[in-house]
Amino acid sequence: MAHSGISVLFEGTNFVRLLGGLWTAVWIAALSLVFGLILGTIFGLLRTMRNRLIRFILLLYLEFFRIVPTIVLLFLVYYILPRQFNINMPATWMAVLAFTLWVAAEFSDIVRGAIESVPQHQRESGLALGLTQWQLFRYVLLPQAFRLELPATINLATRVIKTTSLLMTISIMDVINVGQQIVEANNQSHPTGVFWVYGLIFILYFIVDYPLSVWAKHLTAKQKEI
């Protein structure tokens, strides 16, 4: 029976389909991180400015994405946004949009915290050298903030990858959706196949996320030693 169950992974193209579903989740997460980190950096810089209106608007933006569940955000972007604004885009790119907005909100707070953690004398030294505000950010604050924010950024990346498991709710053929289809198609002939299919999915997510988690812990430990 156990052998019959595990064999479902290698029947036909099941294994290749699962890897393809994992790739779909990974590239959506990767693109969302790239776009989100760029946008989040800009928002994070703006949140350190003295303009109270901009800071308040960006704070509301952050709180919105912290309060609204990610699955609701996916529904809003996939079902409501296209109807209201007549947008016709593939579900995968709508998912990238949703995750990008979420990553930008979370990363803006990481950037703000890292910049504000740079010692005050570093700012004063830069201004004393005649640096403009932009030059101060570029040459003094951002390089030091990057080292401080890197562990939190990697942890954010692992969260995004794990959250891609929600992609099945908007009919994207990610690894979870593919796995569910394989289980349903082989439920009669391989009743224990569900264990092996979801077990493999767990291993695939672990392989992708665990190195990032170890890297983040290593960087955090190094910062504590400094």
N, CA, C and O of each residue as an XYZ file, in Angstrom:
904
protein
N       0.831     -1.211      0.000
C       0.000      0.000      0.000
C       0.860      1.254      0.000
O       0.572      2.214     -0.715
N       1.941      1.241      0.822
C       2.810      2.409      0.880
C       3.469      2.636     -0.465
O       3.606      3.769     -0.926
N       3.890      1.498     -1.109
C       4.528      1.623     -2.412
C       3.544      2.166     -3.437
O       3.895      2.995     -4.277
N       2.313      1.689     -3.357
C       1.276      2.159     -4.279
C       1.038      3.647     -4.100
O       0.785      4.362     -5.070
N       1.119      4.113     -2.869
C       0.889      5.527     -2.611
C       1.986      6.406     -3.182
O       1.702      7.421     -3.818
N       3.231      6.029     -2.961
C       4.332      6.870     -3.413
C       4.477      6.836     -4.928
O       5.022      7.765     -5.524
N       3.997      5.784     -5.541
C       4.123      5.668     -6.995
C       3.324      6.724     -7.728
O       3.602      7.012     -8.892
N       2.320      7.314     -7.059
C       1.511      8.339     -7.712
C       2.351      9.554     -8.094
O       2.008     10.281     -9.027
N       3.449      9.774     -7.374
C       4.312     10.922     -7.663
C       5.001     10.793     -9.017
O       5.331     11.795     -9.652
N       5.215      9.560     -9.452
C       6.013      9.337    -10.652
C       5.196      8.772    -11.818
O       5.756      8.360    -12.834
N       3.894      8.757    -11.666
C       3.051      8.321    -12.768
C       2.845      9.470    -13.752
O       2.559     10.600    -13.358
N       2.995      9.161    -15.027
C       2.812     10.198    -16.046
C       3.748     11.369    -15.824
O       4.957     11.191    -15.678
N       3.187     12.560    -15.799
C       3.979     13.784    -15.623
C       3.736     14.430    -14.257
O       3.965     15.627    -14.082
N       3.274     13.636    -13.293
C       2.904     14.205    -11.996
C       4.060     14.930    -11.326
O       3.890     16.045    -10.831
N       5.225     14.313    -11.307
C       6.367     14.924    -10.627
C       6.785     16.217    -11.332
O       7.069     17.221    -10.680
N       6.820     16.185    -12.655
C       7.182     17.378    -13.428
C       6.144     18.480    -13.210
O       6.498     19.655    -13.111
N       4.885     18.111    -13.135
C       3.826     19.093    -12.904
C       3.989     19.763    -11.533
O       3.781     20.968    -11.398
N       4.358     18.980    -10.531
C       4.567     19.545     -9.199
C       5.741     20.529     -9.204
O       5.671     21.598     -8.598
N       6.815     20.153     -9.893
C       7.955     21.072     -9.993
C       7.573     22.333    -10.760
O       8.016     23.432    -10.424
N       6.749     22.167    -11.792
C       6.281     23.328    -12.533
C       5.424     24.237    -11.680
O       5.516     25.461    -11.778
N       4.582     23.638    -10.834
C       3.770     24.429     -9.915
C       4.624     25.172     -8.906
O       4.329     26.314     -8.553
N       5.697     24.514     -8.436
C       6.611     25.181     -7.512
C       7.297     26.355     -8.204
O       7.453     27.423     -7.612
N       7.705     26.158     -9.447
C       8.350     27.242    -10.194
C       7.413     28.428    -10.347
O       7.843     29.576    -10.234
N       6.137     28.165    -10.602
C       5.162     29.247    -10.710
C       5.116     30.064     -9.422
O       5.131     31.295     -9.456
N       5.061     29.369     -8.286
C       5.036     30.058     -6.993
C       6.313     30.854     -6.758
O       6.269     31.973     -6.246
N       7.457     30.271     -7.135
C       8.750     30.916     -6.878
C       8.918     32.163     -7.729
O       9.357     33.197     -7.227
N       8.568     32.081     -9.037
C       8.795     33.270     -9.864
C       7.828     34.388     -9.516
O       8.179     35.563     -9.626
N       6.617     34.043     -9.097
C       5.691     35.086     -8.644
C       6.231     35.754     -7.384
O       6.186     36.978     -7.257
N       6.743     34.948     -6.452
C       7.323     35.493     -5.226
C       8.554     36.345     -5.538
O       8.730     37.416     -4.957
N       9.409     35.872     -6.456
C      10.640     36.596     -6.780
C      10.345     37.948     -7.419
O      10.927     38.960     -7.026
N       9.453     37.971     -8.393
C       9.111     39.242     -9.032
C       8.455     40.201     -8.044
O       8.739     41.399     -8.044
N       7.581     39.665     -7.210
C       6.914     40.500     -6.209
C       7.929     41.114     -5.255
O       7.792     42.267     -4.848
N       8.938     40.344     -4.903
C       9.975     40.853     -4.007
C      10.797     41.937     -4.684
O      11.091     42.965     -4.074
N      11.170     41.716     -5.939
C      11.966     42.720     -6.656
C      11.208     44.048     -6.744
O      11.728     45.098     -6.366
N       9.984     43.987     -7.245
C       9.191     45.213     -7.384
C       8.852     45.807     -6.015
O       8.908     47.022     -5.823
N       8.499     44.935     -5.067
C       8.108     45.404     -3.745
C       9.252     46.039     -2.972
O       9.047     47.015     -2.251
N      10.455     45.494     -3.115
C      11.607     46.058     -2.403
C      11.977     47.428     -2.966
O      12.366     48.327     -2.221
N      11.857     47.581     -4.275
C      12.141     48.894     -4.880
C      11.130     49.925     -4.396
O      11.498     51.010     -3.945
N       9.848     49.571     -4.496
C       8.796     50.494     -4.063
C       8.864     50.732     -2.555
O       8.666     51.854     -2.089
N       9.142     49.679     -1.801
C       9.228     49.803     -0.347
C      10.383     50.680      0.093
O      10.282     51.390      1.093
N      11.493     50.636     -0.655
C      12.631     51.509     -0.334
C      12.250     52.971     -0.474
O      12.586     53.801      0.370
N      11.542     53.270     -1.555
C      11.090     54.653     -1.776
C      10.143     55.088     -0.655
O      10.287     56.173     -0.092
N       9.181     54.234     -0.345
C       8.229     54.567      0.716
C       8.934     54.699      2.064
O       8.596     55.572      2.864
N       9.911     53.833      2.313
C      10.646     53.891      3.578
C      11.413     55.190      3.725
O      11.449     55.781      4.805
N      12.030     55.635      2.634
C      12.738     56.911      2.660
C      11.777     58.060      2.934
O      12.071     58.959      3.722
N      10.629     58.019      2.274
C       9.642     59.084      2.466
C       9.119     59.114      3.898
O       8.769     60.175      4.416
N       9.069     57.953      4.531
C       8.562     57.905      5.906
C       9.545     58.489      6.915
O       9.185     58.709      8.071
N      10.777     58.740      6.492
C      11.742     59.383      7.387
C      11.784     60.884      7.182
O      12.493     61.590      7.900
N      11.031     61.381      6.210
C      10.993     62.818      5.953
C      10.166     63.532      7.029
O       9.487     62.897      7.835
N      10.240     64.841      7.021
C       9.536     65.627      8.025
C       8.100     65.952      7.631
O       7.327     66.441      8.455
N       7.737     65.683      6.369
C       6.393     65.982      5.894
C       5.387     65.059      6.590
O       5.353     63.856      6.333
N       4.581     65.633      7.462
C       3.663     64.822      8.261
C       2.566     64.193      7.418
O       2.126     63.080      7.707
N       2.118     64.891      6.377
C       1.043     64.360      5.530
C       1.496     63.092      4.803
O       0.779     62.092      4.779
N       2.692     63.144      4.212
C       3.224     61.972      3.515
C       3.422     60.822      4.479
O       3.089     59.678      4.169
N       3.963     61.122      5.645
C       4.189     60.065      6.637
C       2.874     59.446      7.095
O       2.796     58.236      7.308
N       1.847     60.269      7.247
C       0.547     59.765      7.682
C      -0.083     58.878      6.610
O      -0.624     57.817      6.921
N      -0.014     59.311      5.351
C      -0.585     58.527      4.248
C       0.118     57.173      4.134
O      -0.538     56.144      3.965
N       1.437     57.173      4.226
C       2.192     55.921      4.114
C       1.977     55.022      5.325
O       2.041     53.798      5.214
N       1.721     55.631      6.483
C       1.400     54.832      7.668
C       0.053     54.138      7.488
O      -0.104     52.971      7.847
N      -0.920     54.862      6.928
C      -2.219     54.253      6.636
C      -2.072     53.120      5.623
O      -2.720     52.079      5.738
N      -1.213     53.337      4.632
C      -0.942     52.308      3.618
C      -0.386     51.051      4.281
O      -0.823     49.938      3.987
N       0.573     51.238      5.173
C       1.169     50.115      5.882
C       0.133     49.386      6.722
O       0.047     48.159      6.674
N      -0.656     50.130      7.493
C      -1.635     49.507      8.374
C      -2.708     48.767      7.580
O      -3.197     47.727      8.022
N      -3.076     49.292      6.420
C      -4.067     48.606      5.582
C      -3.585     47.216      5.212
O      -4.333     46.246      5.330
N      -2.341     47.112      4.764
C      -1.826     45.818      4.329
C      -1.474     44.917      5.498
O      -1.348     43.704      5.328
N      -1.313     45.489      6.678
C      -1.106     44.650      7.859
C      -2.419     44.092      8.390
O      -2.454     42.988      8.932
N      -3.496     44.851      8.235
C      -4.789     44.446      8.779
C      -5.523     43.506      7.825
O      -6.096     42.505      8.255
N      -5.504     43.828      6.529
C      -6.248     43.031      5.557
C      -5.533     41.705      5.324
O      -4.348     41.711      4.989
N      -6.210     40.564      5.488
C      -5.584     39.266      5.206
C      -5.148     39.172      3.753
O      -5.788     39.734      2.865
N      -4.061     38.463      3.520
C      -3.517     38.364      2.169
C      -4.514     37.732      1.208
O      -4.579     38.120      0.042
N      -5.287     36.769      1.681
C      -6.261     36.111      0.814
C      -7.337     37.103      0.363
O      -7.813     37.030     -0.770
N      -7.720     38.028      1.246
C      -8.696     39.059      0.871
C      -8.077     39.997     -0.153
O      -8.749     40.421     -1.092
N      -6.803     40.324      0.020
C      -6.104     41.185     -0.924
C      -6.064     40.542     -2.311
O      -6.263     41.219     -3.320
N      -5.806     39.236     -2.357
C      -5.802     38.530     -3.645
C      -7.180     38.582     -4.301
O      -7.285     38.785     -5.511
N      -8.228     38.401     -3.514
C      -9.590     38.470     -4.056
C      -9.892     39.868     -4.597
O     -10.480     40.012     -5.670
N      -9.486     40.896     -3.846
C      -9.725     42.269     -4.281
C      -9.051     42.543     -5.622
O      -9.654     43.116     -6.530
N      -7.794     42.125     -5.732
C      -7.027     42.396     -6.941
C      -7.503     41.549     -8.111
O      -7.528     42.021     -9.248
N      -7.882     40.302     -7.845
C      -8.227     39.380     -8.931
C      -9.674     39.513     -9.400
O      -9.954     39.435    -10.596
N     -10.595     39.715     -8.448
C     -12.011     39.719     -8.810
C     -12.597     41.123     -8.970
O     -13.379     41.366     -9.889
N     -12.221     42.048     -8.079
C     -12.860     43.365     -8.058
C     -12.135     44.370     -8.948
O     -12.778     45.079     -9.722
N     -10.813     44.442     -8.854
C     -10.049     45.426     -9.618
C     -10.278     45.321    -11.126
O     -10.496     46.351    -11.764
N     -10.239     44.123    -11.728
C     -10.481     44.044    -13.183
C     -11.866     44.526    -13.587
O     -12.023     45.137    -14.644
N     -12.876     44.260    -12.759
C     -14.236     44.686    -13.106
C     -14.410     46.192    -12.987
O     -15.074     46.811    -13.819
N     -13.823     46.775    -11.969
C     -13.992     48.201    -11.735
C     -13.207     49.060    -12.729
O     -13.656     50.140    -13.112
N     -12.044     48.581    -13.141
C     -11.168     49.382    -14.000
C     -10.939     48.742    -15.363
O     -10.068     49.171    -16.120
N     -11.719     47.723    -15.668
C     -11.650     47.049    -16.970
C     -10.224     46.598    -17.302
O      -9.719     46.834    -18.399
N      -9.598     45.951    -16.332
C      -8.229     45.449    -16.496
C      -8.293     43.977    -16.894
O      -8.957     43.174    -16.238
N      -7.608     43.639    -17.958
C      -7.584     42.257    -18.428
C      -6.151     41.741    -18.415
O      -5.413     41.882    -19.390
N      -5.778     41.146    -17.299
C      -4.423     40.620    -17.142
C      -4.494     39.192    -16.622
O      -5.463     38.821    -15.960
N      -3.468     38.379    -16.917
C      -3.452     37.008    -16.400
C      -3.457     36.993    -14.872
O      -2.985     37.931    -14.229
N      -3.989     35.932    -14.309
C      -4.070     35.811    -12.851
C      -2.691     35.880    -12.203
O      -2.547     36.405    -11.099
N      -1.679     35.350    -12.887
C      -0.333     35.360    -12.307
C       0.169     36.789    -12.100
O       0.799     37.088    -11.085
N      -0.109     37.661    -13.057
C       0.360     39.040    -12.929
C      -0.486     39.837    -11.947
O       0.013     40.775    -11.325
N      -1.739     39.487    -11.801
C      -2.553     40.114    -10.762
C      -2.033     39.708     -9.379
O      -2.048     40.502     -8.438
N      -1.575     38.459     -9.275
C      -0.982     38.000     -8.021
C       0.315     38.750     -7.727
O       0.578     39.123     -6.584
N       1.124     38.970     -8.765
C       2.356     39.749     -8.591
C       2.025     41.149     -8.090
O       2.709     41.673     -7.211
N       0.984     41.752     -8.642
C       0.569     43.087     -8.196
C       0.180     43.077     -6.722
O       0.602     43.942     -5.954
N      -0.626     42.093     -6.334
C      -1.079     42.021     -4.937
C       0.095     41.832     -3.986
O       0.191     42.522     -2.971
N       0.982     40.905     -4.305
C       2.122     40.636     -3.429
C       3.107     41.801     -3.426
O       3.736     42.079     -2.405
N       3.244     42.487     -4.566
C       4.141     43.644     -4.621
C       3.674     44.743     -3.677
O       4.480     45.323     -2.949
N       2.382     45.029     -3.687
C       1.844     46.059     -2.798
C       2.031     45.679     -1.335
O       2.328     46.529     -0.496
N       1.853     44.387     -1.036
C       2.048     43.908      0.336
C       3.517     44.007      0.751
O       3.827     44.495      1.838
N       4.418     43.543     -0.117
C       5.849     43.595      0.187
C       6.312     45.038      0.359
O       7.097     45.340      1.258
N       5.823     45.931     -0.506
C       6.213     47.343     -0.415
C       5.823     47.931      0.936
O       6.585     48.692      1.532
N       4.639     47.577      1.413
C       4.182     48.092      2.705
C       5.062     47.573      3.840
O       5.509     48.344      4.689
N       5.308     46.270      3.851
C       6.115     45.676      4.916
C       7.560     46.175      4.862
O       8.160     46.481      5.892
N       8.110     46.252      3.647
C       9.512     46.632      3.530
C       9.724     48.109      3.836
O      10.800     48.501      4.287
N       8.711     48.924      3.594
C       8.851     50.351      3.918
C       9.109     50.540      5.405
O       9.869     51.422      5.805
N       8.471     49.707      6.221
C       8.680     49.810      7.670
C      10.057     49.298      8.060
O      10.680     49.818      8.985
N      10.533     48.276      7.352
C      11.881     47.763      7.605
C      12.919     48.829      7.270
O      13.858     49.055      8.034
N      12.743     49.489      6.112
C      13.679     50.535      5.691
C      13.648     51.707      6.660
O      14.694     52.223      7.052
N      12.441     52.126      7.047
C      12.325     53.241      7.994
C      13.041     52.925      9.296
O      13.800     53.746      9.810
N      12.797     51.727      9.832
C      13.429     51.352     11.093
C      14.942     51.276     10.975
O      15.658     51.677     11.892
N      15.435     50.762      9.845
C      16.883     50.635      9.666
C      17.548     52.000      9.552
O      18.609     52.233     10.130
N      16.917     52.900      8.804
C      17.491     54.245      8.644
C      17.502     54.982      9.976
O      18.485     55.642     10.314
N      16.431     54.875     10.721
C      16.366     55.566     12.012
C      17.294     54.933     13.041
O      17.584     55.541     14.071
N      17.766     53.704     12.769
C      18.696     53.049     13.688
C      20.148     53.468     13.456
O      21.013     53.196     14.288
N      20.414     54.125     12.337
C      21.767     54.618     12.086
C      22.094     55.701     13.113
O      21.302     56.624     13.303
N      23.233     55.603     13.769
C      23.571     56.570     14.824
C      23.463     58.019     14.356
O      23.793     58.345     13.215
N      23.002     58.866     15.245
C      22.774     60.274     14.902
C      24.062     60.970     14.481
O      24.031     61.853     13.623
N      25.193     60.589     15.069
C      26.441     61.278     14.724
C      26.847     61.017     13.274
O      27.590     61.803     12.686
N      26.357     59.904     12.693
C      26.640     59.648     11.285
C      25.925     60.680     10.409
O      26.490     61.176      9.434
N      24.686     60.992     10.764
C      23.954     62.024     10.036
C      24.640     63.374     10.169
O      24.838     64.089      9.186
N      25.000     63.710     11.406
C      25.616     65.008     11.668
C      26.954     65.152     10.955
O      27.303     66.232     10.477
N      27.703     64.046     10.888
C      28.994     64.093     10.194
C      28.795     64.325      8.701
O      29.533     65.088      8.078
N      27.781     63.655      8.126
C      27.501     63.831      6.706
C      27.083     65.249      6.378
O      27.533     65.821      5.386
N      26.223     65.816      7.211
C      25.778     67.191      6.987
C      26.923     68.180      7.187
O      27.003     69.200      6.504
N      27.804     67.865      8.129
C      28.949     68.742      8.379
C      29.907     68.758      7.189
O      30.609     69.743      6.961
N      29.928     67.662      6.437
C      30.778     67.589      5.246
C      30.143     68.303      4.052
O      30.752     68.392      2.986
N      28.934     68.806      4.228
C      28.268     69.538      3.165
C      27.419     68.677      2.245
O      27.064     69.110      1.149
N      27.087     67.466      2.672
C      26.254     66.596      1.852
C      24.817     67.098      1.824
O      24.295     67.576      2.831
N      24.191     66.985      0.671
C      22.768     67.299      0.585
C      21.973     66.162      1.219
O      22.534     65.124      1.567
N      20.658     66.362      1.368
C      19.821     65.325      1.958
C      19.873     64.038      1.125
O      19.956     62.939      1.673
N      19.824     64.188     -0.205
C      19.885     63.021     -1.073
C      21.243     62.326     -0.960
O      21.306     61.098     -0.887
N      22.325     63.100     -0.946
C      23.655     62.515     -0.812
C      23.825     61.833      0.546
O      24.510     60.816      0.657
N      23.201     62.397      1.571
C      23.258     61.792      2.894
C      22.593     60.418      2.885
O      23.115     59.457      3.452
N      21.433     60.342      2.231
C      20.748     59.054      2.119
C      21.583     58.062      1.316
O      21.746     56.908      1.712
N      22.108     58.525      0.184
C      22.782     57.620     -0.750
C      24.109     57.101     -0.229
O      24.405     55.913     -0.354
N      24.909     57.981      0.356
C      26.276     57.601      0.711
C      26.470     57.236      2.190
O      27.443     56.571      2.547
N      25.542     57.673      3.038
C      25.728     57.444      4.469
C      24.658     56.521      5.050
O      24.976     55.485      5.632
N      23.390     56.902      4.889
C      22.315     56.187      5.571
C      21.979     54.846      4.919
O      21.914     53.822      5.599
N      21.765     54.853      3.598
C      21.337     53.625      2.931
C      22.363     52.496      3.024
O      21.969     51.361      3.292
N      23.665     52.749      2.816
C      24.625     51.639      2.951
C      24.620     51.007      4.340
O      24.713     49.786      4.469
N      24.510     51.842      5.384
C      24.483     51.290      6.733
C      23.139     50.639      7.039
O      23.082     49.623      7.733
N      22.058     51.221      6.524
C      20.731     50.655      6.741
C      20.596     49.297      6.058
O      19.908     48.411      6.565
N      21.255     49.132      4.906
C      21.174     47.864      4.169
C      21.643     46.700      5.038
O      21.006     45.647      5.072
N      22.747     46.893      5.732
C      23.261     45.824      6.599
C      22.287     45.527      7.740
O      22.124     44.372      8.136
N      21.647     46.563      8.264
C      20.725     46.377      9.378
C      19.423     45.696      8.948
O      18.840     44.918      9.702
N      18.977     46.002      7.726
C      17.678     45.505      7.281
C      17.732     44.153      6.589
O      16.688     43.544      6.355
N      18.928     43.665      6.252
C      19.047     42.437      5.466
C      18.402     41.218      6.120
O      17.673     40.500      5.436
N      18.629     40.943      7.415
C      17.964     39.766      8.016
C      16.438     39.845      7.945
O      15.777     38.856      7.631
N      15.885     41.018      8.237
C      14.435     41.172      8.184
C      13.927     41.033      6.757
O      12.824     40.531      6.539
N      14.717     41.470      5.785
C      14.324     41.343      4.381
C      14.271     39.876      3.966
O      13.360     39.461      3.250
N      15.237     39.105      4.411
C      15.250     37.680      4.079
C      14.066     36.973      4.732
O      13.442     36.109      4.117
N      13.756     37.335      5.970
C      12.581     36.757      6.630
C      11.297     37.120      5.888
O      10.381     36.304      5.789
N      11.233     38.340      5.372
C      10.073     38.747      4.572
C       9.973     37.887      3.318
O       8.876     37.502      2.913
N      11.106     37.586      2.707
C      11.116     36.749      1.502
C      10.559     35.355      1.806
O       9.796     34.808      1.010
N      10.934     34.782      2.946
C      10.410     33.456      3.292
C       8.904     33.512      3.519
O       8.189     32.571      3.174
N       8.419     34.608      4.096
C       6.971     34.763      4.305
C       6.226     34.843      2.987
O       5.153     34.261      2.829
N       6.808     35.571      2.037
C       6.159     35.708      0.727
C       6.090     34.355      0.028
O       5.059     33.998     -0.543
N       7.182     33.608      0.073
C       7.203     32.293     -0.573
C       6.154     31.373      0.047
O       5.443     30.670     -0.671
N       6.055     31.375      1.369
C       5.061     30.522      2.030
C       3.635     30.968      1.698
O       2.736     30.142      1.545
N       3.445     32.271      1.590
C       2.103     32.790      1.346
C       1.628     32.507     -0.076
O       0.433     32.597     -0.355
N       2.550     32.167     -0.978
C       2.120     31.813     -2.334
C       1.231     30.582     -2.339
O       0.621     30.267     -3.362
N       1.145     29.884     -1.224
C       0.231     28.737     -1.138
C      -1.225     29.178     -1.314
O      -2.100     28.352     -1.573
N      -1.480     30.491     -1.172
C      -2.840     31.010     -1.358
C      -3.189     31.230     -2.824
O      -4.332     31.553     -3.145
N      -2.223     31.059     -3.710
C      -2.471     31.315     -5.125
C      -3.556     30.412     -5.696
O      -4.220     30.779     -6.665
N      -3.740     29.248     -5.112
C      -4.758     28.330     -5.607
C      -6.161     28.924     -5.488
O      -7.075     28.506     -6.198
N      -6.335     29.902     -4.589
C      -7.664     30.498     -4.394
C      -8.088     31.368     -5.569
O      -9.271     31.678     -5.714
N      -7.128     31.768     -6.414
C      -7.477     32.540     -7.605
C      -7.114     31.749     -8.867
O      -6.798     32.312     -9.915
N      -7.173     30.433     -8.724
C      -7.066     29.506     -9.870
C      -5.714     29.522    -10.567
O      -5.635     29.234    -11.761
N      -4.659     29.853     -9.849
C      -3.313     29.770    -10.416
C      -2.770     28.364    -10.168
O      -2.919     27.818     -9.075
N      -2.144     27.790    -11.180
C      -1.646     26.422    -11.057
C      -0.307     26.403    -10.335
O       0.730     26.097    -10.921
N      -0.352     26.735     -9.052
C       0.844     26.635     -8.236
C       0.975     25.205     -7.746
O       0.169     24.345     -8.100
N       1.992     24.949     -6.930
C       2.268     23.579     -6.508
C       1.131     23.002     -5.661
O       0.871     21.801     -5.737
N       0.453     23.816     -4.864
C      -0.660     23.332     -4.053
C      -1.828     22.918     -4.940
O      -2.423     21.860     -4.736
N      -2.152     23.746     -5.916
C      -3.260     23.452     -6.830
C      -2.971     22.194     -7.642
O      -3.846     21.346     -7.816
N      -1.738     22.076     -8.138
C      -1.362     20.879     -8.900
C      -1.456     19.644     -8.019
O      -1.965     18.608     -8.445
N      -0.963     19.756     -6.789
C      -1.024     18.630     -5.867
C      -2.444     18.195     -5.582
O      -2.733     16.999     -5.529
N      -3.335     19.160     -5.398
C      -4.740     18.834     -5.140
C      -5.361     18.117     -6.334
O      -6.130     17.173     -6.155
N      -5.038     18.551     -7.541
C      -5.563     17.888     -8.729
C      -5.060     16.451     -8.833
O      -5.818     15.550     -9.192
N      -3.791     16.239     -8.520
C      -3.227     14.884     -8.579
C      -3.901     13.986     -7.555
O      -4.223     12.836     -7.855
N      -4.117     14.496     -6.352
C      -4.771     13.708     -5.298
C      -6.187     13.343     -5.714
O      -6.598     12.191     -5.572
N      -6.937     14.316     -6.227
C      -8.318     14.054     -6.621
C      -8.405     13.067     -7.781
O      -9.320     12.245     -7.832
N      -7.455     13.148     -8.710
C      -7.473     12.263     -9.874
C      -7.083     10.825     -9.515
O      -7.448      9.890    -10.227
N      -6.342     10.646     -8.413
C      -5.849      9.311     -8.055
C      -6.397      8.834     -6.715
O      -5.843      7.921     -6.104
N      -7.469      9.442     -6.264
C      -8.011      9.114     -4.947
C      -8.469      7.667     -4.847
O      -8.325      7.041     -3.797
N      -9.016      7.137     -5.924
C      -9.526      5.761     -5.904
C      -8.410      4.746     -6.059
O      -8.356      3.762     -5.322
N      -7.521      4.977     -7.014
C      -6.459      4.005     -7.284
C      -5.320      4.082     -6.279
O      -4.649      3.078     -6.039
N      -5.084      5.260     -5.680
C      -3.990      5.429     -4.711
C      -4.521      6.180     -3.492
O      -4.271      7.377     -3.353
N      -5.241      5.504     -2.617
C      -5.850      6.186     -1.466
C      -4.845      6.828     -0.518
O      -5.180      7.785      0.181
N      -3.611      6.310     -0.486
C      -2.598      6.919      0.392
C      -1.746      7.936     -0.355
O      -0.775      8.462      0.191
N      -2.108      8.211     -1.601
C      -1.325      9.150     -2.391
C      -1.321     10.551     -1.820
O      -0.360     11.295     -2.015
N      -2.385     10.925     -1.112
C      -2.468     12.263     -0.533
C      -1.310     12.521      0.422
O      -0.792     13.636      0.488
N      -0.903     11.491      1.163
C       0.218     11.641      2.099
C       1.505     11.945      1.351
O       2.266     12.829      1.746
N       1.746     11.216      0.274
C       2.993     11.384     -0.466
C       3.011     12.683     -1.264
O       4.049     13.339     -1.363
N       1.884     13.050     -1.824
C       1.828     14.283     -2.620
C       2.065     15.505     -1.741
O       2.911     16.344     -2.052
N       1.318     15.604     -0.641
C       1.489     16.766      0.225
C       2.784     16.690      1.020
O       3.332     17.715      1.426
N       3.266     15.485      1.237
C       4.579     15.335      1.865
C       5.676     15.887      0.977
O       6.600     16.548      1.452
N       5.571     15.610     -0.327
C       6.551     16.153     -1.268
C       6.439     17.665     -1.346
O       7.455     18.357     -1.414
N       5.225     18.184     -1.336
C       5.037     19.639     -1.375
C       5.690     20.289     -0.153
O       6.331     21.334     -0.265
N       5.523     19.661      1.012
C       6.180     20.165      2.226
C       7.695     20.200      2.042
O       8.342     21.182      2.406
N       8.259     19.141      1.483
C       9.706     19.069      1.280
C      10.170     20.141      0.299
O      11.213     20.764      0.503
N       9.400     20.357     -0.759
C       9.777     21.363     -1.757
C       9.791     22.758     -1.151
O      10.725     23.526     -1.382
N       8.763     23.090     -0.375
C       8.748     24.397      0.294
C       9.903     24.507      1.291
O      10.520     25.564      1.423
N      10.186     23.415      1.983
C      11.278     23.411      2.963
C      12.613     23.663      2.272
O      13.439     24.426      2.775
N      12.829     23.024      1.120
C      14.078     23.190      0.390
C      14.272     24.642     -0.044
O      15.393     25.152     -0.035
N      13.187     25.302     -0.420
C      13.278     26.689     -0.871
C      13.460     27.642      0.309
O      14.273     28.563      0.235
N      12.724     27.436      1.382
C      12.687     28.402      2.488
C      13.786     28.207      3.530
O      14.289     29.183      4.087
N      14.160     26.966      3.796
C      15.089     26.709      4.907
C      16.442     27.409      4.735
O      16.924     28.014      5.693
N      17.079     27.354      3.550
C      18.357     28.079      3.408
C      18.228     29.571      3.685
O      19.134     30.177      4.257
N      17.110     30.165      3.282
C      16.899     31.588      3.560
C      16.776     31.836      5.056
O      17.314     32.813      5.576
N      16.066     30.949      5.743
C      15.908     31.091      7.191
C      17.250     30.980      7.913
O      17.529     31.749      8.832
N      18.074     30.027      7.496
C      19.400     29.852      8.100
C      20.265     31.074      7.840
O      20.982     31.540      8.726
N      20.194     31.589      6.619
C      20.970     32.780      6.261
C      20.572     33.964      7.123
O      21.437     34.695      7.605
N      19.277     34.165      7.326
C      18.798     35.278      8.147
C      19.288     35.141      9.593
O      19.719     36.124     10.197
N      19.223     33.931     10.145
C      19.700     33.711     11.514
C      21.202     33.961     11.624
O      21.677     34.511     12.618
N      21.939     33.556     10.600
C      23.389     33.770     10.591
C      23.721     35.263     10.590
O      24.596     35.710     11.331
N      23.026     36.021      9.766
C      23.262     37.466      9.701
C      22.888     38.157     10.992
O      23.585     39.068     11.439
N      21.781     37.726     11.603
C      21.358     38.306     12.880
C      22.403     38.048     13.956
O      22.718     38.935     14.749
N      22.940     36.831     13.982
C      23.964     36.480     14.966
C      25.237     37.302     14.762
O      25.870     37.713     15.734
N      25.614     37.542     13.506
C      26.800     38.340     13.221
C      26.618     39.780     13.667
O      27.552     40.401     14.174
N      25.402     40.318     13.479
C      25.147     41.699     13.894
C      25.246     41.833     15.400
O      25.709     42.860     15.896
N      24.825     40.828     16.132
C      24.887     40.888     17.592
C      26.330     40.858     18.094
O      26.631     41.360     19.178
N      27.218     40.262     17.291
C      28.624     40.162     17.683
C      29.360     41.472     17.477
O      30.390     41.735     18.097
N      28.790     42.312     16.562
C      29.478     43.581     16.264
C      29.295     44.600     17.401
O      29.805     45.717     17.317
